[in-house]
Every structure is written in structure tokens, then in C-alpha cells.
Amino acid sequence: MRHIVGVLLCVLGVVWGLESTCDDIDEDICRTFNNKVSVCDDTCLSKLCPRTCNKCPRKCYSCNGVSSLNDCNTTRICPDLTYDCLVHEGISSDFKISYQLGCATKDVCVSLFEASTTRGAPILVGKKKRHGIDGECCSTDLCNRHVPVKRKRQIVIMTGTIPDKPTTDGTTISATSSNACADIDMASCQKLATLKRNMCSDDCFVQACPRTCGKCSECYSCHFVESPENCTSTSVCLPGEQCYVLEKLMDNGKHGYQIGCLHENVCRRFHVNAGDLFGRRSDHVGLTLDGNCCNGDLCNHHALVHTTTTTTHAPTHAQPTTPAPYGCKYSQHSHCPNGFFLLGGKCILVRQHLVTYSGAKDSCENHHCAKLMDNISERDADNIRHYVNRLLPDVSPELKEMFVGAHVNSHHHLVWDSSGHAVPGVPHDSPSDTCVVLRTDDHHHFMRTTSCDHHHFYICEAEFK
């Protein structure tokens, strides 16, 4: 009888699977996200994790006539959401116990195992005694590799909606109640940046990883200064804003710059409607001449000129006459050059070569179409620390110290190479051969001084597109 029932399952609509394009962007990332926020309650975030949110056809174990459930390691995707996973225990032609595992329509599950779907998808269903069938259907991925329970039990019904994640105090964290300027999980967002090179062009990825995408940047902010390099005050932008610099000519003939945060929708007009923005009076006291927005913390430390292509805040270097070296070429739809990594809206490259400061500077500028990273905020340092410690887990903290773009000016102060702003947390009066390295441990300030002739790793920064 059991062998006949096994044949009946095939006739009634038990299938052994199809392939599917519906899946989470990454299983581990979605698991981590869902442990921290209610991913499935958010329309945007649930698009990144459809399988986690029960929006994909079931993934089931799929085997026909195996003598042990442990022998079944093949998985298949069911045709659509009307299928659940099934396991059936029967007797083979030589009178030995055997198992069939696969996908079955919900109607088949109702017919064979007396489940009602009026309230939702069955999670666990007992056997239908009058047919002598030992089997069960279940409604979660890979739930069907177990021996069907042979005792009578209560049918359990649920709708398939994943419950909110409880916190330690019993409350629920929603995807929209978390800090709008923080990544859901920094390590997961850094991993996501390697999987999806243009992730920051998608609003759903930005919602999950605003910090990685450079949203809510820390920007220099001054109402009017003669030069952007003279602005030392900073502010943190609101979600959807970027750093900007506007060149202005006042009614009294005074020339200067307005610096701060500007909504990204206005920033986009720099590229498509520049004529409507520049060469006109921006208010009653000044004429706006030129300007642009940039991505990442403290990027608006110098004059920015609008362009019809991309925003830039990295220094321009002569194009090489030889084929483009590592780091100079952008793949299609990628924010960063090949070999660079996206962190906090900035494209960085950690070079694991022990060189002097001059060697590091030459390498970034002449071999990687970039610059030694400078204008580093505390948030930048935190992002880099997590990334480098994950990249080089077995390297000592002392060896992971990296040269950054800073030098001693004529007043014996350590300043950033490109902006001339003072480097925070280092001595004000330094010998001329003093340089700065970025630390990667959690126990000290993120910068320290060192001799420019010492040998360290270094970190380059390229243009974000």
C-alpha cells in the first residue's frame, strides 16, 4: 500500500524541484540584518531578502526512494508559492523502509494530511490515517528532512509571516526606527559593497547601509569664507544631503565661498541644469559663480567645480601613456576603481607594502590614479579599523598602522595634504620630518605621529563615482 501511495504522490503533484532566481542578496547578510531590525516589515529591505521574508518559492530537500533521510542532500526550488515541502515514509519494492522528499502543492497536502489552508500555510501536519499514509508537509525552507511523526497531534497553522525581532527588554526594533545615519550592520554592509559594486545607486541598499554609501556626511560648514581651506567648523548632514562648496561674489565685490550641506536633489542639478544655478543671483547680496557637491566625510575642503559627468574631490593627475595600472579603471556601474573598496562613501585601497611616506605618496598618485587618504574623520577611522581588522586578522596592530596624507607646514603644524586643515589629535609643534599614520586598534586615538622615513603600510583614496 505504501509503495502505491508513493506513486500516487507523483501523480497528484509532488515535484522534485526547479531552479529559481528569487533569493536573498546574501544569506548571512540577511540573517544578520533580520537579527537587528524587522527586515520583513519594511517594503524596501524585504526586497533585498525575499527568501528570509518568505516571499520566494520553498527550498526543499528532494530525493526519491532513499533508505535513510541522511542520504538526501539534494535540494530543489519549488515551482511557486503554492507548493510546500513534503516528506513521505513508505516501503520499497523489496519491503524496506524508504523515503520520498520534495515539493507538493498545498492542495495535495490538504488532501493527504487533512490540513486546512484557510488560515495560512501549514507548518506541521500529521498523517491521514484512513489512507495509511505516513507523511507531513511543512512551510519553511529545508524543513522536510525528518521522519514523519506517527502519533496523533494537533495541526499547527501560521500565516508564514516572520515575527518581529524581540529586544532584551521585550520591545521590537523596526527597520525604520533605527538611526537613519547608521548602517544596520557595518560588517554586513562592507561585505555587501563587494557583492554589489554599485549598491549606492539603489535606494534600498542605501536605506540598509547609509553610512557605507556616504550619507549623513560630516562636512565643513561656513556661511562665507575667503577660501574653503579657511573653514574649520563642521556639521553632520541630514539624511539625503551631501557636502558642497559654492563660489560666490558679494555685492561689495568680495569674493568667497559658502560651504556646508545641501540636499542631493539640488546637487544633481549641478550636472543637468548648471546654467540655472550659476551666473545668477542666489540671494539679495551675492552672485553664485560655480560650485559642486562631493561624497564622503570632509570632502568639501577645497573649491569644487561643477561638471556634466561626475563629482570629484580627489586631485587630478596626468593620464598614463601606458595601459591603465591597477586601480585606474572603473568597471561598468561601479562606484570605485578596480581594486578599491567602498567605505563611508569613499573609495579606499589598503596597500600591504612597507614603504616610506614619499614612497606611499608616489605609489598612490602615480600607480593608482589616487592620493594618500586625508581629511579623515573619526567615523572614517572607525570604518577603516573594522575593515582592516577583518582584512588582516592575523597581522599585529603595530604593523597595520598606515601612512595617510599629512605633512608639517611652515608653522610646524601637521596638516592634511589637500586641505591644509590641522590633523586632529596630534602635537601642534612637530619637526619637519614628521608624518602621520592611521591606527587600527581601539585603545588609542586613531592618529599618531611617526618619522616620514619609517616604513609602514599605506592607504590610498580614489574618486567616488
N, C-alpha and C positions, 0 to 999 in steps of 0.2 A: 504493500500500500504506500509506504513512504517513498519508494522509488517512483511510483506512478505520480505521486504528488510533486516530486522533483521535476518531472516532465511537465506537469501542469503549470508550474511556476513559469517556465519558459513560454508556454502558450499564452498565459494570462498577461504577460507584460513585464516580466523580470528581465532586465537587460544587464549586460556586463560592461557598459560604460562607453563614453565618448570623451574626446578632448574638449577643453573649454578655455576661452580667453578671459573669462571672468575670474579674477583673482586679486588678492591683496598686492599692493605695491611691493611689500616685503613682509613675510610672516612675522619675523622678530620685531620689526618696527611697529607693525600694527598691534602686536601683543603689548609692547611697551607703552604705546600711546593709550591703548584701551585700559591699561592699569592705572593711568594717571588722569584721564578725562573720559567723559562719556562720548566716545567717538561715534557710536551708532545713533545718538540723539542729535547729531549735527549733520545737516544735509551735505555740507561740503566735505567734512572729514570722512564721512561714511563712504564717499566716492573713492577715497584712497584705500579703503579697507572693506570692500564689499563682501569678501568671504567671512571675515570676522563678524560682520554685521548681518550674516545670514541672508545675503541678497544674491548669492550665487547658487547654481545647482549643486547638490550634495556631492561630496567626495567620499566614496565608499570603497571598502575592500571588495575585490571582485575575483572570485575563484569558483570553479565548477567541479565538485566531486573530490575535495581534498579530505584526507583521512584525519588530519589534525588542523585546528584553526591556526596554529603557529606556523603551518606551512604556507599560509596565504599571506603574501607580501605585495601582491599586485593591487594597485588602486586605480580607480576609474572615476571620471566625472559623469554624473547622471545627465540625461538629455535636457532637463529643465527643472523648474521649481516644483513641478507636480510629482516628482519622484522622491522617495525616501530610501534609506539603506535597509537591506534585509539580510537576515541570516536564517538558514533552514537546516535542521538536522534530519537526515534521512538514512536509509540503508541502501548500500550499493548493490550491484547485481550479484556480488559474491557474499552478500549478507553481512557486510561490515558497515560500521557507522561511518557516514561521510557528511560533508557539509557543502552547502551552496551559499555563496555570498555575492551580493550585487545590488543593483538598483531596482526598485519596484514602484509602480505608480501608487499613489495614495489610495486609489480605488481598490487595487489588489490587496493592500494592507488591510483595508476595511473589510473586504470580502473574506480574507483568510483568517484574520486575527481579531475581528469584531471591534475595530477601533472606529470611533466617530470623529470626523474632522470638522464638525460644526463649530467647535470652539477653538480650533487651531490644529497644529501638526502634532501627531502622537510622538512622545519621547520614548516610551517603552510600552509594549503591548504583549499580552500573554497569548498562549496558543488557543486555537479554536478546537475544542475537544471533539465536537461531533465529526470533524474531518480527520482527527488523529494527527494533526499537524503540529510538530514542534518547531516553532519559529517565531521571530519577532521582527518588527520594523522599528526603526529609530530615526530621529530627525536632526542629528548633528553630524559633522564630518567624521568619518572613520570610526563610527560608533558600533559597527556590526561585526567585530571580531571577538565574539564571546559565545559560550554555549547557551542556547536558549533556556531560560528558567522554566522548569516543568511544573511548578506549583501554581495554584490559582493566586492571582494577585489583582490589586486594584489598577485600573488603567489610569495612567498619568497623562494629562493633557496640558500643553502650554502653547502659547502663540508663536514661539520662536524668537521673540524679542529679547535681546541680551539686556539684563538688568543693569541699572546704574552701578558704578563702582563705589562701594562704601568707603568712607574715610575712617580713620581710627576713632573719631568721635560720633560716628553714625550718620554723618551728613553725606551728601552726594556732591561730587565735583562735576560740573557740566563743562562741555567743551568751550562754552562762551563765557564762563565765569572766571577763567584763569587770567593771569596777567597778559594783556594784549601785546605786550612788548617782549615776552619771553617765549622761547621755544618750548613746545610740550616736553621734549626731552633733547638735551643738547647732543648727546652721542648719537641718538637715532637720526636727528636732523643732519648731522655731519655725514653719517652713512648714506642718508637719502641724497645728499648733494653729489655723491659719487655715482649713484644709480641713475639719477635724473639730472643731467648736466644743465638743463635749462629750467629747473624747478621753479625759479623765482618769477617766471613768466606766467605761472599758473596760480590763480588766486587761492585755490585750495591748499597748495603746498605752502604758499606764503602765510596762510592762516595757521598752519601747523608749525611753521618754522620762521616766524618773522625776524628773529634775531640773526639767524643764519643768512637770511636774504637781505640783511642790512636795513630793515625797517626800524623805526623809532631810533634813528641815529643820534649820537651825541655830536652836535655841531657848534662851531664857533658862532657867536651871536653878538653883533654890534649894529646899532642903528646907523651910524655913519663914522667911517674911519678913512684916513688918507690912503691906507694900504691894508689889504687883508691881513698881512703879516703883523699889523699893529693890534689886531683884535685878539684878546686873551681870554675873554669871558666865554663860557659855553652854556648850552642848554640842551635838554633831551627833547627831540621832536615827538609829536603825537603820531599815532599810527597813520600811515598813508602820507607822511611828509618826508622830504629829503633835505639835505643841506644845499644851500645856494649862495651865490655871490652875484650881486648886481652892481655894475659900474654906473655911477651917477654924476651928473653935472648940475650943481645947485644954481639958483638964480643969481647968487652973488659971484658966480664964476668959479667957485671952489669945486675941485674935482675929488671924488672919493668913492667909497664902496659901502653898500648895505649888505649885511651878512646875517644868515640865520637859517630858519626852517621855512619850507614852502611846500604846499600840497603838491603831490606828484602829478595831479591832473594839470596844474599850471606848468609844472616842469616839462610836461610833454609838449606844451605849446612852444617851448623854445625850439623844438625841432620841426614843427609843421607850420607855425604862424609867427615866425620870428619878427617879421615886418610889422606885425600888430603890437609887438611888445617893445621893440627898440626904436629909438629915434622919435619917441613921443613923450609928452609929459606924463610921468607916472603919478604926480600929485600937483599941488599948488606951488611947490617950492623947488622942484627938481626935474631934470630930464634924464630918463633912463637910457643909457648908451648901449650896454651889452651885458651879458650875464649867462649863467647856466647853473644847472644842478649837478650834484655828484652823489655817489653811493658810498656808504660806509662812514664810520666814526671819524670826525675831524678832517674830512676830506676837503672842506672849503677854506683852506688856509692860504690860498693864492687866487689870483684873478682867473675866472673861468670864462671862456669864450663860447658862445653858442655855436652849435654845428648842426647840420642837417642829417648827420649819421648817428654818432654815438656820443655819450657824455664821457669826458675824460678828466682824470685828476692825476694821472701819472705823467712824468716827464716824457717828452717826445725825443726819440733818438733816431739817428740816421738808419735807414733801411739797409740791411746787409746785402752785399752783392752776391754772396754765396747762398746756397739753399738755406731756407729758414731753419735756424737751430731749434733745439728742444725748448719749448716754452713760447715760441713766437707765433705759432699757428693756432687759430681758433677753429674748432670743429663746428659744423653747422648746428645752429641753435644752442650753442654753449656760451655760458656767461664768461668763462675763464679760458685762457690759452691751454693747450695740451700740456699736461703735467702739473698744472696749478690746481689748487683746491679752494673751494668757496668757504669762507669763514666770515661771518658778520658783514656780509655784503662786500668783502674784499677778496681778491684772488691772490693766494699766497703759495709760495714754494719753499719748503724747508730743504736746504742743501746740507747733506751729511758729509761735508768735507771740511777738514781743519785748515783754515786759511787766516791770514791777517785781515785787518779791516780793508786795506786797499785792494787785496785780492778778492774779498767778498763784494766790494762795490763794483769792481771791474767785471766780475762774473755776472752779477745781476744786470748791469747796464749793457754789456757788450755780447753776452752769450744767451740771455734770456729775455731780451726786449722788456726789461722791467727796471726796478730800482730797489735798493735796500729798503725794506719796510720802515716807515717812520710815522710820525703823528699817531702813535699807538695809545689808545685809551685803555683804561683799566678793564673795560669789558672786552676789548680786543685781546688783551693779555690773557684773560680768563678763557676765552675761546681757544686761543693758541695753546695754552697749557694743557687743556683737555685733549686737544688733537695730537699734540706731540707726545704726550704720555701714552696715548693709545697707539701711536705710530711706532714709538721706540720704547716699549715697556721694559726692556732689559738693559737700557743704557742709563748710566748714573745721572742724577740731576746736574752735576757739575759739567759733564760732557755735553749735555743737552742745552747749555747756555748758547745763545745765538747772537751774533752781531746784528745790530739794527742801524738805520741811517741817522747818525747823530755825530756832531763834531764840536770842538771848542771854538767859540768865536773870538773876536778881538778883545772882548771884555772878560775872557777866561770863563765864560759860561757855556755849559753844554746845551746845545740847541739842536732841534731837528734839522736835517739836511735841507729839506724842501721848503719849510715854512719859516725857519729861524725862531720858532717858539721854544721856550725853555723846556727841557726834558724834566718831567716831574720826578721827585724822589731821589735826586742825585745831588752831590755837592755843588754849590754855586761857583766856587773858585777852583778851577781844575787846571793842571798842566796841559800844554798844547798837544801832547801825545796821548791824551785820554779819550777813550771811546766808550761805548755803552753796549751791554749785552742784555738780552731778554731772558729772564729766569723762567723755569718751568716747574718749580716746587711751590708748595702752598705756604711755606713758613717764612718767607721774606718778601720785601717789596719786589714788584715784578721787574724792576730795572736795577742794575748795578754798574759801576764803572770798572774799566779794565784798560790795560795798555793796548793801543792800536796795533802793536807788534806781536801781541799774543795770538795764538791760533784758536779759533772757535768755529762751530757751525755758523750758518747764517740764514737769513730768511728774506726772500725777495717778494715784492708785490708788483703785480701787473694790472692792467686796466680791466675793470669790470664792464662787460657789455650786456 
